[in-house]
Amino acid sequence: MRGPSQGAICIAVAALLWALAVHNAWASRALFWDGASFLVNLLDHGRFHDFYAARAHVDWLTQVPVLIAVEWGVRDTGVLAIVYSATLFALPTAFYHFALVRVRRDPILLAAVLAVVATIYLPTSFFIVGEYNVAFACVTAAVAVAVTGEGRSRGDAALLLVFGALCLRSYEAMIYLGPLVAAVILWSTRRSDDVVVRTLGVLSSLAFAGAAIVSAATIFDYWDHPHFMKVRSTSVDFWQNMQFAIPLSGFLICAIRGMRRPVWLQGRGPLYVMATIVVLLAISPWWRDVHPPSILYPPSHYVARQAAGILLAALLAGMWAQVARRDPPAVFAAVRPPEIARRLVLTMTALTFAAAVPDVALTRLWGGYLDRLQAVVNERSGIVRAETLPLHDWPNKLFFQDWSYPALSALVSRTPGQAYVVSDQDYLSNPPFEPACGLLPKLKGYGWRS
């Protein structure tokens, strides 16, 4: 099967990811849901919004550019929203770009990283303020380093230590991702003759193992918190995310069929299945035209993140098994022949580009939503009841979150404080995770002037 080289595929996918990052940053997508409240707290208090210590390392890294911009005198909330968005998108994009470069010579590993981008990052990143976006990307990059031949150099070992330090306080999914990455690193560095590499490998593994401990302690501490209880109750609703459920269904069909009859993976069956999935995913923004309930739903990105984390663990474990085992299971051996591996890479590339279509479509809808909200707060004064606005009309219902309305309406206003959009709710049935996020922001001296 002829086609672009693996190097060309890496360049094309990396270019796509960076183009999406620029597009999404320009649309201020960081302001979706919690992001607006986070940015307001950064600006009103002039310090890190790191109320949740278990995720502090990611928060510090993604918030520092905003604080630097404020220190330099930037008061345009439009510019600051772009800075915040750019940082939140640039970090995972850089990690995935790095991972693609590291695995570009191995078609199976390259296909796995492409699968991570297409089925985990793009379908769950509308909620880009979620620290899991950086955590998932970082562990993918770490495994990419560990399973490639260069993983036993001093530079790579030091890099893994940096990745481990970042993930130490990143996201609760590290409770299972941390031990996995720690094991891969120990396997990668154990045979090195360089004591520095082995030492750094042990320290890196301890950092990732420590991330699991931090996550476990956090889960224990917050187990009965109302927000966590609600999160647990919705964790099985990942199917609501069409961008995640469509490719996942294709993977499950191929995996189940392949495990029962590995030779099937070498035929045309997987091509037919995944070609159908690619088409369905690419046209998903228009499903509602024929079936109104079938919509792309940004809040479902948040809901699907837990299932996405489990899928990520499976893909990373598969990458490790593909490299570590000389006698892999039949299902792995079936995709190793060069022609089959090549076909797998091309399929995952097509899936990645298909996954970008709904991402772009949602960003365009988000831009229109911000424009309409901006018109409301610039033309009115005082408290504007959210219930008097067409919240449940298309596409407003995709982005509505009651307790973050005050923050978002203040950020997009030319004169913050002139008007606030506030929802009629008791903040008990759907409370913000951090109480300060539900307050009316001041933003003195700021305004959306761009």
Summary of the structure (lengths in Angstrom):
residues: 450
radius of gyration: 22.4
end to end distance: 49.4
largest distance: 70.0
contacts: 1593
relative contact order: 0.13
helix: 73%
strand: 2%
